[in-house]
Amino acid sequence: MSDSTCAAIDMLNTYPLLHFALEKNGTSFSENKHGLFPKEQTVLTTRRSDVSLSTWGKDLEQSAVAQQRNPREGEMEKKSVSLEGKKVIMVPYMEAHVPKYHEWMQDPALLQATGSEPLTLDQEFQMQLSWTQDPHKKTFIVLDKEMVVGDFIHGDPHVEAMIGDVNLYMNDLDDPHMAEIEIMIAEPKSRGKGLGKECVLIMMAFAVENLEICIFRAKIGESNGTSLALFKKLGFKETSYSEIFKEVTLELQVTKPKQEELLHLLGSVLTHA
Ligand SMILES: CC(C)(COP(=O)(O)OP(=O)(O)OC[C@H]1O[C@@H](n2cnc3c(N)ncnc32)[C@H](O)[C@@H]1OP(=O)(O)O)[C@@H](O)C(=O)NCCC(=O)NCCS
């Protein structure tokens, strides 16, 4: 990668408004929760959360404008809902969560498992803005209910209980009803207790009910047996494999019975607004 490309990526991660300058230059990028990467023609359909910025047009322009720091951000965070299940509470991603999130993403094993690049703290703050304000993205920070100190208060970040995140990315230009889904239970002590599975189910139910999603996609490293087992258990089927990234793509079509199952589940989820 040339020095100028490295510098451009760094700038792009720090200043999302630069998307357009680069887009006009004919440069396209891949993006996931933790950064932007230059798109190479050979990896067009294999990179995690892959998207060609050059084709996003107006939506991206509006989204980039929305990503400028907003003095009313605190208010916007409060307007988003929190979703309370049996074991987890999924809350909006707030600025107060960023330092701990950044700390998690220093762990090479987590970076590898989630297909992420390390970011500076400032870049992580920019990512938080992008993920909370971009209409193509939906994210929640996951709280372990057992770790919440005192009563849960919607709008309070409850950093003491944050253990991971769950994301949706509507990144298929040909299909607005498709969403890529990602889950991370970053705190090792909270793994293997059913929290990851509950988060994915609640996120899918939320997406079916509120975002008209009919197909979910997950891209998982072939060596990530736990994540593969989780998604397969939920009914996802393998649809492709990337030799380059050693990554499996799994998909779940929301059939009528699946839709009913998810909406039934949503009935038992408490929404805090
Ligand atoms: C992968 C991950 C999300 C799983 O979340 P979790 O809360 O630990 O998983 P759950 O307890 O909800 O288990 C769900 C299913 O996953 C599978 N699973 C969980 N732990 C497992 C393990 N240690 N080995 C094999 N399968 C396992 C089981 O099928 C389980 O279902 P079951 O309990 O009904 O048998 C979590 O471990 C994690 O975030 N790891 C690090 C980051 C990562 O890999 N993220 C995914 C990137 S695609």
The ligand as an ORCA input file, in Angstrom:
! r2SCAN-3c Opt
* xyz 0 1
  C     -18.701    -15.857     19.522
  C     -19.431    -15.227     20.671
  C     -20.252    -14.063     20.160
  C     -20.393    -16.240     21.299
  O     -21.149    -15.595     22.312
  P     -21.436    -16.348     23.693
  O     -22.286    -15.480     24.525
  O     -20.140    -16.772     24.259
  O     -22.240    -17.610     23.168
  P     -23.549    -18.258     23.832
  O     -23.272    -18.589     25.250
  O     -24.709    -17.392     23.546
  O     -23.664    -19.610     23.024
  C     -24.412    -19.688     21.825
  C     -24.023    -20.941     21.080
  O     -22.683    -20.816     20.638
  C     -22.028    -22.080     20.750
  N     -20.954    -21.974     21.724
  C     -20.857    -21.127     22.767
  N     -19.666    -21.310     23.395
  C     -19.028    -22.272     22.721
  C     -17.743    -22.874     22.842
  N     -16.896    -22.518     23.796
  N     -17.412    -23.813     21.929
  C     -18.253    -24.173     20.940
  N     -19.471    -23.622     20.758
  C     -19.855    -22.703     21.648
  C     -23.071    -23.072     21.207
  O     -23.676    -23.604     20.048
  C     -24.040    -22.194     21.936
  O     -25.320    -22.686     21.962
  P     -25.773    -23.664     23.205
  O     -25.304    -23.045     24.459
  O     -27.262    -23.705     23.067
  O     -25.108    -24.947     22.934
  C     -18.447    -14.753     21.769
  O     -17.765    -15.840     22.299
  C     -17.452    -13.729     21.265
  O     -17.808    -12.592     21.050
  N     -16.201    -14.116     21.072
  C     -15.144    -13.187     20.666
  C     -15.438    -12.333     19.451
  C     -16.040    -13.082     18.306
  O     -15.568    -14.130     17.961
  N     -17.096    -12.511     17.727
  C     -17.746    -13.063     16.574
  C     -17.133    -12.490     15.316
  S     -17.971    -13.106     13.904
*
